[in-house]
Amino acid sequence: MIGSSRSPKLRAMAGAFRAAMSRSCDDIPAEWRAYPKVRFPRTIRHPGGFKVSGAPVGTFLRSALLIVGQKAFGRRYGGQDFYERVETDLAMRIMRAHFHGGAPKGAYCCKPCTLAVLAVLEENAIRYFAGPALARDVRRLIAERAWRFETPANAKMLAWSLG
């Protein structure tokens, strides 16, 4: 679980999540204030009971930040610059995957990243997207075993994403 490790980076990330639940972004650790120039750990243990490693770590953490930020500050993050930067960064990454990488709309680069952004789409946490409609499209990809989902995804990750 994030923050249960002795790693200073994981503790800093846990601090960022706790700061999101406060009413002030002043408590966000300095290394997170420079977002998107943040170095993510190589591996995290997700609260859903699975490990995430490599590039999907950043996607899972960005998605978690947006969901937590929206719960703490409301729709559009109460104008908090930090969360708006996370939102814009994730939106641009998803759009780049579609326009330059050929990913279907709403999907991201790979199975784990697509599963990570599914919750963000369902919560309509990115103002630039029609989130619920894209979430339905992603769920359809998964159900039809299309695109990257032709082969099975990590069962625990899939169960967590599909709720």
C-alpha positions in Angstrom: 0.0 0.0 0.0 1.3 3.5 -0.8 3.0 5.0 2.2 3.5 1.7 4.1 7.1 1.4 2.7 10.2 2.8 4.2 10.9 4.5 0.8 11.1 8.3 1.1 9.5 8.7 -2.3 6.5 6.5 -1.3 6.1 8.4 2.0 6.2 11.6 0.0 3.4 10.3 -2.3 1.4 9.2 0.6 1.8 12.7 2.0 0.5 14.1 -1.3 -2.6 12.0 -1.0 -3.1 13.1 2.6 -2.6 16.7 1.6 -5.2 16.3 -1.1 -7.8 15.5 1.6 -7.0 18.7 3.4 -8.4 22.0 2.3 -4.9 23.4 1.4 -2.4 22.5 -1.2 0.3 24.1 0.9 1.1 20.7 2.5 2.0 19.1 -0.8 5.7 17.9 -0.6 8.1 20.1 -2.6 9.0 17.3 -5.0 5.3 17.1 -6.0 4.9 20.9 -6.4 7.2 20.6 -9.5 4.7 18.3 -11.2 4.9 17.0 -13.9 8.7 16.9 -13.3 8.3 14.2 -10.7 10.2 10.9 -10.5 7.8 8.1 -9.8 9.0 4.9 -8.1 9.5 1.8 -10.2 7.0 -0.3 -8.4 4.1 0.3 -6.1 1.7 -2.0 -4.3 -1.8 -1.0 -5.2 -4.5 -1.1 -2.4 -6.4 -3.4 -4.7 -3.9 -6.2 -4.0 -1.6 -6.1 -7.0 1.7 -4.6 -7.9 2.1 -1.9 -10.6 5.5 -1.4 -12.2 7.1 0.6 -14.9 5.2 3.3 -16.8 1.8 2.4 -15.4 2.9 3.5 -11.9 2.7 7.1 -13.1 -0.7 6.6 -14.7 -2.1 5.0 -11.6 -0.8 7.8 -9.4 -2.0 10.5 -11.7 -5.4 8.9 -11.8 -5.5 8.5 -8.0 -4.5 12.1 -7.5 -7.4 13.3 -9.8 -10.0 11.2 -8.0 -8.8 12.2 -4.6 -8.5 15.9 -5.6 -12.0 15.9 -7.0 -13.3 14.4 -3.7 -11.4 16.9 -1.6 -12.1 20.1 -3.7 -15.1 19.2 -5.8 -15.6 19.4 -9.5 -12.6 20.9 -11.3 -10.6 20.8 -8.2 -11.7 24.1 -6.8 -9.2 25.9 -9.1 -6.2 24.3 -7.4 -3.3 24.7 -9.8 -1.6 21.4 -8.8 -4.6 19.3 -9.7 -5.3 21.2 -12.9 -1.7 20.5 -13.9 -2.2 16.8 -13.2 -5.5 16.8 -15.1 -4.0 18.5 -18.2 -1.0 16.3 -18.2 -3.0 13.1 -18.0 -5.5 14.4 -20.7 -2.6 15.2 -23.1 -1.1 11.8 -22.5 -4.4 10.0 -23.3 -5.0 12.2 -26.4 -1.4 11.6 -27.6 -2.0 7.8 -27.3 -5.1 8.2 -29.5 -3.8 10.6 -32.1 -0.2 9.5 -32.3 -0.3 5.9 -31.0 -3.5 4.7 -32.6 -5.2 3.8 -29.3 -9.0 3.8 -29.4 -10.6 6.9 -27.8 -10.5 6.7 -24.1 -7.9 4.0 -24.1 -4.3 4.7 -23.2 -1.1 3.1 -24.3 -1.4 -0.4 -22.7 -3.8 -2.5 -20.6 -2.6 -1.4 -17.2 -2.7 2.3 -18.1 -6.1 2.0 -19.7 -7.4 0.2 -16.6 -5.9 3.0 -14.5 -7.7 5.8 -16.4 -11.0 4.0 -16.5 -12.0 5.2 -13.0 -11.0 8.8 -14.0 -13.2 8.6 -17.1 -16.1 7.2 -15.1 -15.8 10.0 -12.5 -15.7 12.5 -15.3 -12.6 13.9 -13.7 -11.0 15.3 -16.9 -12.9 18.4 -18.1 -11.7 18.0 -21.7 -13.3 14.6 -22.2 -16.8 13.2 -22.3 -15.7 10.8 -19.5 -18.7 8.6 -19.0 -19.1 8.0 -22.8 -15.4 7.1 -23.1 -15.6 4.9 -20.1 -18.4 2.9 -21.8 -16.2 2.6 -24.9 -13.3 1.3 -22.8 -15.6 -1.2 -21.0 -16.8 -2.4 -24.4 -13.1 -2.9 -25.5 -12.6 -5.1 -22.5 -15.9 -7.0 -22.9 -15.2 -7.6 -26.6 -11.6 -8.5 -26.0 -10.5 -6.0 -28.5 -7.3 -4.0 -29.0 -4.8 -4.7 -26.2 -7.5 -6.7 -24.3 -7.2 -9.6 -26.8 -5.1 -11.3 -24.2 -6.1 -11.5 -20.6 -5.3 -8.6 -18.2 -4.0 -9.0 -14.7 -7.1 -10.5 -13.0 -6.8 -8.4 -9.8 -6.2 -5.2 -11.7 -9.1 -5.9 -14.0 -11.5 -6.7 -11.1 -10.4 -3.5 -9.3 -10.9 -1.4 -12.5 -14.3 -2.8 -13.3 -15.4 -2.3 -9.7 
